[in-house]
Amino acid sequence: MLQRMCCPFRSARVRLGFAGMLVLLTCALPCALRAQTAGEGTITGTVTDATGAVVPSATVTATNAATNVSTVRTTSSAGLYTISPLPVGIYSVTVAAKGFKTLMQENLKVDALNPLAFNPVMGVGSASETVTVTTAPPVLDTESAVLGAVMENQDYSNLPILMSTTQQRDPTAFATLVPGAQGGSRTPVVGGIANYQGYLYLDGVPSETINQQGDNRTVALSMSLEAVDQFQVMTSVPPAEYMGAGASNFTMKSGGTNYHGQVSDFVRNTVLDAWQFVQKQLKVPNASGQLVPAAKNVEHANEFSASLGGHVPLTGNKLFFFFAYDKYHSRLNDTPGLVTIPTAAEEQGDFSAFGDANNDAFLFDPLSNSCTGGVCTRQAFN
């Protein structure tokens, strides 16, 4: 009877414990989400006046130039603010506070993974007055000690990126151009460390194969070059939320208020190929056995790419889309090889046709092993 009375009390206590944990996680979740950039960007800094005194309770608004989407934060009592996460792109930041002129800073470039430091200095005046700065401030990273580099799509897509006869254009090909990185088996090797020690991210999410760390094929073989907005390579110790001896992150494009698209086709063909250095001197036998000049190696490769981004009509520029399509096809010279096809007798386990000149069997059944007096024999397949 005592046990029956205690069980409901214990069950209720467990339920209350779970309920308390759920409430705690619910309260902590927004803070955790704000602390993680998830492969996106951050603008952070301190708002001060001309004397260097901090400005609390100032309203800081970051507006994406491509989508006109605004994110608003209020400075703390110490004048600090952090706007995160932000999709990569160009932003204008407006700072407003009572008793100060409104400050608008344009052309702030936000990259993924690395926070952008912007410390506005407010001038005394009416909030109806606006001071607009169109020139981007000097890029001096005071918020992060991480070393690395960022490369935009417009930069590396204009470089002579190779479409080989076995693979389409590779978005990860130029990651080794970053100072401190060198070519490796998959992702770049950073600081002379061994292969497969780096880590690859797609929009801040680990993109790895089940059996290999630092495998770039999840992007190289499946992502269109035109779908990548930018990539970042960390050549120093990554922050705590990222792993690997060097990290590579690829940020995908997104739509905006304006429509942008492209259609392109890349061709490699035998007719367009130059002769190899000694190929014209090569001779090959024809069907009659006569030696004739060798032809060019057969090479036919084609990559078709199309992409389109913009806003969905009738949504008031509140819903955006981006679409990318890439198809690759190649055909090379045939590579002949020898293949042994088992006969009908061999498929039934009869290998008696194999043997030497005396028809002695040489293929034995390992399951028929028999030992007598230290001498072991096996039965031949027949």
SEVEXVEX-660928 format. One line per 3 residues: number of its first residue (from 1); their letters; for each residue x, y negated, z of C-alpha. Coordinates in pm, 1 decimal. Layout:
residues N
NUM	a	X Y Z; ...
END
This chain:
residues 382
1	mlq	0.0 0.0 0.0; 284.2 -238.1 83.0; 442.9 -165.4 -253.4
4	rmc	120.4 -243.1 -434.7; 91.4 -575.7 -253.5; 453.7 -676.7 -329.2
7	cpf	441.2 -599.5 -699.5; 194.7 -875.1 -791.4; 398.5 -1126.4 -590.7
10	rsa	723.7 -1013.9 -758.1; 561.8 -1023.8 -1104.0; 429.0 -1374.0 -1041.7
13	rvr	772.1 -1488.4 -924.7; 931.8 -1346.8 -1242.9; 670.2 -1521.9 -1455.6
16	lgf	736.9 -1849.5 -1278.5; 1110.6 -1801.5 -1334.9; 1060.0 -1746.5 -1707.3
19	agm	830.3 -2046.8 -1723.9; 1091.4 -2262.3 -1552.2; 1362.0 -2146.2 -1792.0
22	lvl	1134.6 -2221.2 -2088.6; 1066.0 -2573.8 -1963.0; 1438.3 -2629.5 -1904.8
25	ltc	1528.0 -2509.8 -2254.8; 1252.3 -2723.7 -2406.0; 1386.1 -3033.3 -2230.6
28	alp	1746.3 -2957.1 -2321.5; 1678.8 -2868.0 -2685.4; 1654.6 -3224.9 -2822.0
31	cal	1983.3 -3315.3 -2653.6; 2151.4 -3007.3 -2799.8; 2016.5 -3086.4 -3143.9
34	raq	2141.4 -3442.4 -3128.6; 2488.3 -3323.8 -3030.8; 2526.5 -3097.9 -3335.3
37	tag	2587.1 -3255.8 -3676.8; 2507.6 -2932.3 -3866.7; 2741.4 -3032.9 -4147.8
40	egt	2599.2 -3383.4 -4174.5; 2738.5 -3724.1 -4082.8; 2737.4 -3956.6 -3783.7
43	itg	2762.1 -4331.8 -3728.1; 2876.3 -4433.1 -3383.1; 3019.9 -4738.8 -3214.1
46	tvt	2978.7 -5023.7 -2964.9; 2781.0 -5343.2 -3018.5; 2953.9 -5652.4 -2875.1
49	dat	2930.2 -6031.1 -2900.9; 3201.6 -6273.3 -3009.5; 3356.3 -6272.6 -2660.7
52	gav	3382.6 -5893.2 -2650.0; 3095.6 -5846.2 -2402.3; 2873.9 -5546.9 -2475.9
55	vps	2518.2 -5599.5 -2602.2; 2271.3 -5356.3 -2439.7; 1924.8 -5268.6 -2575.2
58	atv	2016.1 -5372.1 -2930.2; 1827.1 -5200.4 -3211.6; 2054.2 -5027.3 -3463.2
61	tat	1893.5 -4907.8 -3787.3; 2076.3 -4698.2 -4049.0; 1909.1 -4687.8 -4393.1
64	naa	2010.0 -4442.6 -4663.7; 2060.4 -4631.3 -4990.8; 1949.1 -4333.0 -5201.0
67	tnv	1626.2 -4248.4 -5018.3; 1545.3 -4566.1 -4817.7; 1496.2 -4342.3 -4514.5
70	stv	1578.3 -4524.6 -4190.1; 1700.1 -4386.9 -3857.6; 1671.2 -4610.7 -3550.7
73	rtt	1864.8 -4599.6 -3223.5; 1891.9 -4834.4 -2923.1; 2223.0 -4917.2 -2760.3
76	ssa	2283.6 -4808.2 -2403.8; 2363.6 -5034.9 -2110.6; 2726.5 -5009.8 -2219.8
79	gly	2640.2 -5116.7 -2575.2; 2703.6 -4767.8 -2715.9; 2501.7 -4604.0 -2990.0
82	tis	2518.9 -4284.7 -3196.3; 2308.7 -4212.4 -3505.1; 2320.9 -3843.7 -3591.5
85	plp	2266.6 -3630.5 -3790.9; 2269.7 -3825.5 -4116.4; 2279.1 -3683.5 -4469.6
88	vgi	2597.1 -3784.9 -4648.5; 2576.4 -4095.7 -4862.1; 2593.6 -4474.5 -4860.2
91	ysv	2415.8 -4654.3 -4576.3; 2329.5 -5004.9 -4466.4; 2322.1 -5066.9 -4089.8
94	tva	2109.1 -5343.5 -3938.0; 2169.1 -5456.8 -3579.9; 1914.9 -5678.4 -3401.6
97	akg	1915.6 -5807.5 -3043.2; 1740.9 -6083.7 -2855.9; 1939.9 -6408.3 -2863.3
100	fkt	2164.7 -6294.6 -3150.7; 2159.5 -6326.0 -3527.6; 2058.5 -6010.7 -3710.5
103	lmq	2360.6 -5840.8 -3865.1; 2333.9 -5625.8 -4178.7; 2635.7 -5426.8 -4291.3
106	enl	2607.3 -5264.0 -4633.2; 2809.0 -4998.5 -4816.9; 2898.3 -4781.9 -4521.1
109	kvd	3008.1 -4443.2 -4654.3; 2904.6 -4150.2 -4434.9; 3080.5 -3817.9 -4486.5
112	aln	3000.3 -3481.9 -4335.6; 3178.6 -3340.1 -4030.1; 3365.0 -3663.1 -3948.9
115	pla	3194.1 -3942.6 -3746.9; 3210.5 -4296.3 -3886.7; 3306.4 -4567.5 -3637.6
118	fnp	3123.2 -4898.8 -3684.9; 3150.7 -5161.8 -3410.3; 2924.0 -5460.0 -3489.6
121	vmg	3009.3 -5802.9 -3351.8; 2696.6 -6014.2 -3300.4; 2680.2 -6390.2 -3335.0
124	vgs	2468.0 -6607.4 -3108.9; 2156.4 -6740.7 -3280.0; 1798.5 -6668.3 -3373.0
127	ase	1698.4 -6313.1 -3462.9; 1526.5 -6453.0 -3773.4; 1870.3 -6542.1 -3912.1
130	tvt	2044.8 -6257.1 -4093.0; 2413.4 -6223.6 -4162.5; 2471.0 -5979.6 -4451.2
133	vtt	2811.7 -5823.0 -4512.4; 2838.0 -5643.6 -4845.4; 3205.6 -5550.3 -4833.1
136	app	3268.5 -5216.3 -4667.7; 3485.4 -5238.1 -4355.6; 3837.4 -5088.4 -4364.4
139	vld	3834.8 -4712.6 -4323.0; 4016.3 -4665.2 -3994.3; 3911.5 -4351.0 -3811.2
142	tes	3910.9 -4424.4 -3438.9; 3652.2 -4164.2 -3340.0; 3820.1 -3837.1 -3437.6
145	avl	4171.0 -3692.5 -3433.8; 4082.6 -3435.5 -3699.4; 4307.8 -3439.5 -4006.7
148	gav	4181.3 -3355.9 -4351.3; 4027.4 -3509.8 -4659.8; 3698.9 -3553.1 -4843.5
151	men	3651.4 -3521.1 -5219.0; 3336.7 -3637.6 -5396.3; 3170.6 -3450.4 -5681.0
154	qdy	3229.0 -3740.2 -5921.4; 3602.5 -3711.8 -5855.6; 3667.2 -3341.7 -5901.7
157	snl	3402.7 -3285.1 -6170.6; 3599.4 -3527.1 -6392.7; 3920.0 -3331.9 -6340.5
160	pil	4008.7 -3050.6 -6583.5; 3844.7 -2774.5 -6384.7; 3886.6 -2436.7 -6551.7
163	mst	3612.5 -2209.9 -6676.2; 3800.8 -1884.1 -6713.5; 3704.2 -1579.0 -6913.5
166	tqq	3603.7 -1398.0 -6594.0; 3448.0 -1671.2 -6379.1; 3247.8 -1991.7 -6410.7
169	rdp	3380.5 -2327.1 -6290.1; 3473.2 -2294.8 -5924.2; 3361.5 -2572.8 -5682.0
172	taf	3627.3 -2456.3 -5433.2; 3916.9 -2484.1 -5680.3; 4041.0 -2825.5 -5566.0
175	atl	4037.3 -2762.5 -5191.2; 4409.5 -2686.4 -5213.7; 4478.7 -3045.4 -5325.3
178	vpg	4430.5 -3166.7 -4968.3; 4761.9 -3250.0 -4792.7; 4852.3 -2970.8 -4553.4
181	aqg	4664.4 -2704.1 -4751.0; 4801.7 -2459.5 -5003.2; 4660.4 -2186.4 -5221.1
184	gsr	4556.3 -1863.8 -5053.8; 4370.6 -1544.9 -5133.2; 4032.6 -1713.0 -5074.2
187	tpv	4004.5 -2038.1 -4877.2; 4312.7 -2264.4 -4850.8; 4593.7 -2163.1 -4619.9
190	vgg	4648.4 -2439.3 -4363.9; 4977.0 -2496.9 -4182.4; 5141.8 -2185.3 -4323.3
193	ian	4904.5 -1951.9 -4137.8; 4815.8 -1617.6 -4295.1; 4531.0 -1561.0 -4539.2
196	yqg	4172.6 -1509.2 -4422.7; 4218.0 -1732.3 -4116.0; 4019.5 -2032.0 -4241.9
199	yly	3644.5 -2066.9 -4227.2; 3398.3 -2177.0 -4493.2; 3075.8 -2368.0 -4426.9
202	ldg	2783.2 -2461.2 -4647.4; 2605.7 -2770.3 -4512.8; 2767.3 -2697.7 -4177.4
205	vps	2639.3 -2339.0 -4161.9; 2896.5 -2054.0 -4169.5; 2897.0 -1892.9 -4512.5
208	eti	3095.1 -1573.2 -4480.6; 3076.4 -1220.8 -4615.0; 3016.7 -935.4 -4374.0
211	nqq	3368.1 -796.2 -4410.3; 3589.6 -1098.4 -4471.8; 3658.0 -1430.8 -4300.0
214	gdn	3741.5 -1726.8 -4521.0; 3575.3 -1576.9 -4829.3; 3508.3 -1856.4 -5078.8
217	rtv	3308.3 -1636.4 -5315.0; 2982.2 -1724.8 -5138.5; 3025.4 -2070.1 -5296.2
220	als	3258.5 -2003.7 -5591.0; 3037.9 -1736.6 -5750.5; 2691.9 -1854.5 -5647.9
223	msl	2687.8 -2235.9 -5637.8; 2672.2 -2465.4 -5939.0; 2948.9 -2723.8 -5952.2
226	eav	2688.0 -2995.4 -6010.4; 2497.7 -2891.0 -5694.7; 2785.9 -2982.3 -5460.8
229	dqf	2783.2 -3343.5 -5340.2; 3121.0 -3338.3 -5164.0; 3353.7 -3104.8 -4981.3
232	qvm	3565.5 -3161.0 -4672.4; 3875.0 -2970.8 -4566.1; 4003.3 -2986.1 -4207.8
235	tsv	4375.9 -2922.3 -4187.8; 4410.0 -2972.0 -3811.4; 4235.7 -2791.5 -3526.8
238	ppa	3860.3 -2821.3 -3598.6; 3618.4 -2956.9 -3335.5; 3461.4 -2713.3 -3091.7
241	eym	3153.5 -2651.9 -3306.5; 3364.4 -2519.6 -3596.4; 3588.2 -2215.9 -3620.4
244	gag	3893.0 -2104.8 -3812.9; 4248.9 -2215.3 -3873.1; 4132.3 -2489.9 -4104.0
247	asn	3770.1 -2532.0 -4208.9; 3614.1 -2607.8 -4547.2; 3261.9 -2747.6 -4572.0
250	ftm	3058.9 -2794.0 -4889.9; 2766.5 -3035.4 -4879.1; 2481.4 -2987.2 -5123.1
253	ksg	2320.2 -3269.5 -5316.7; 1971.5 -3395.9 -5236.0; 1716.2 -3603.6 -5419.1
256	gtn	1655.5 -3977.4 -5389.0; 1415.6 -4250.1 -5496.4; 1564.6 -4250.9 -5847.3
259	yhg	1577.1 -3956.5 -6084.3; 1919.7 -3824.0 -6181.4; 1999.9 -3518.6 -6388.7
262	qvs	2235.7 -3363.2 -6637.3; 2248.1 -3087.0 -6896.6; 2584.4 -2954.1 -7011.1
265	dfv	2729.3 -2654.0 -7187.4; 3089.1 -2533.0 -7171.4; 3224.3 -2306.3 -7444.8
268	rnt	3536.7 -2094.9 -7489.2; 3554.7 -1915.0 -7822.6; 3812.3 -1727.7 -8026.5
271	vld	3771.2 -1973.4 -8314.7; 3867.3 -2263.8 -8087.8; 4164.6 -2087.8 -7926.9
274	awq	4520.9 -2160.7 -8028.4; 4754.1 -1882.7 -8136.1; 4972.5 -1738.1 -7864.3
277	fvq	5347.6 -1790.4 -7903.0; 5435.7 -1453.9 -8060.6; 5092.4 -1330.6 -8160.7
280	kql	5131.8 -1410.6 -8530.1; 5437.3 -1184.3 -8541.0; 5248.0 -887.4 -8397.9
283	kvp	5152.0 -604.7 -8631.5; 4870.3 -353.5 -8571.1; 4764.5 -51.2 -8778.1
286	nas	4440.5 -75.8 -8974.0; 4201.1 206.4 -9061.4; 4438.3 325.5 -9336.6
289	gql	4737.3 330.9 -9105.2; 4899.9 26.2 -9262.0; 5052.2 -241.7 -9041.2
292	vpa	4871.2 -574.5 -9073.0; 4898.2 -903.1 -8876.2; 4716.0 -890.7 -8544.4
295	akn	4411.3 -1110.2 -8494.6; 4348.3 -1341.2 -8201.3; 4233.1 -1185.0 -7879.6
298	veh	3855.7 -1184.0 -7861.0; 3728.5 -1444.5 -7616.5; 3369.2 -1562.9 -7586.6
301	ane	3266.1 -1748.2 -7269.2; 2975.0 -1981.1 -7214.2; 2849.0 -2169.1 -6908.6
304	fsa	2520.1 -2359.1 -6923.3; 2442.2 -2603.3 -6643.3; 2136.8 -2819.5 -6570.5
307	slg	2036.6 -3017.3 -6263.1; 1769.8 -3269.0 -6164.5; 1702.2 -3463.2 -5845.9
310	ghv	1455.2 -3729.3 -5740.8; 1136.7 -3788.4 -5545.4; 808.0 -3602.7 -5566.9
313	plt	544.7 -3828.7 -5726.5; 247.1 -3949.2 -5521.8; 431.6 -3899.4 -5191.5
316	gnk	530.6 -4260.9 -5133.0; 900.8 -4177.3 -5165.9; 876.4 -3956.6 -4858.6
319	lff	949.7 -3621.2 -5022.9; 1259.1 -3550.8 -5230.2; 1388.9 -3256.8 -5431.3
322	ffa	1702.5 -3134.7 -5605.6; 1727.1 -2846.9 -5852.6; 2037.1 -2693.0 -6010.6
325	ydk	2071.2 -2407.7 -6259.2; 2392.0 -2245.6 -6380.8; 2430.6 -1945.1 -6611.9
328	yhs	2762.4 -1793.0 -6709.7; 2830.0 -1529.6 -6976.2; 3157.2 -1393.2 -7113.7
331	rln	3276.0 -1120.4 -7349.5; 3636.4 -1006.7 -7388.7; 3830.1 -736.5 -7570.5
334	dtp	3728.5 -382.6 -7489.5; 3953.6 -215.5 -7235.7; 3953.3 157.4 -7312.3
337	glv	4005.8 408.8 -7035.7; 4012.1 786.3 -6990.5; 3725.0 943.7 -6799.4
340	tip	3694.5 1315.0 -6716.3; 3338.5 1446.7 -6739.8; 3273.6 1777.9 -6559.9
343	taa	3139.0 2067.9 -6759.9; 2821.6 2253.5 -6671.5; 3028.4 2534.3 -6508.6
346	eeq	3226.7 2285.4 -6301.3; 2906.6 2121.9 -6180.3; 2810.8 2465.9 -6044.2
349	gdf	3145.3 2502.5 -5865.5; 3315.5 2724.9 -6127.0; 3666.4 2594.7 -6194.4
352	saf	3803.9 2916.7 -6340.4; 3878.0 2737.5 -6669.8; 4157.2 2549.7 -6493.7
355	gda	4485.9 2734.8 -6463.5; 4834.1 2778.1 -6598.6; 4956.9 2993.5 -6885.5
358	nnd	4902.3 3309.6 -6677.2; 4548.9 3195.0 -6595.5; 4646.6 3168.5 -6229.9
361	afl	4403.2 2959.8 -6032.4; 4536.0 2644.3 -5868.6; 4218.8 2495.5 -5719.7
364	fdp	4121.4 2651.1 -5386.3; 3823.9 2616.9 -5155.5; 3941.8 2449.4 -4829.6
367	lsn	3642.9 2595.3 -4644.2; 3757.9 2952.7 -4716.3; 4079.1 2923.8 -4513.8
370	sct	4169.1 3257.8 -4349.2; 4476.4 3330.0 -4134.0; 4621.4 3675.6 -4053.6
373	ggv	4946.4 3717.0 -3865.1; 5043.3 3357.3 -3918.0; 4980.2 3377.6 -4292.6
376	ctr	4688.0 3167.5 -4419.5; 4516.4 3210.9 -4753.4; 4226.2 3048.3 -4934.3
379	qaf	3990.3 3167.9 -5202.9; 4017.3 3013.5 -5548.0; 3718.1 2847.7 -5705.9
382	n	3582.5 3077.1 -5973.8
END
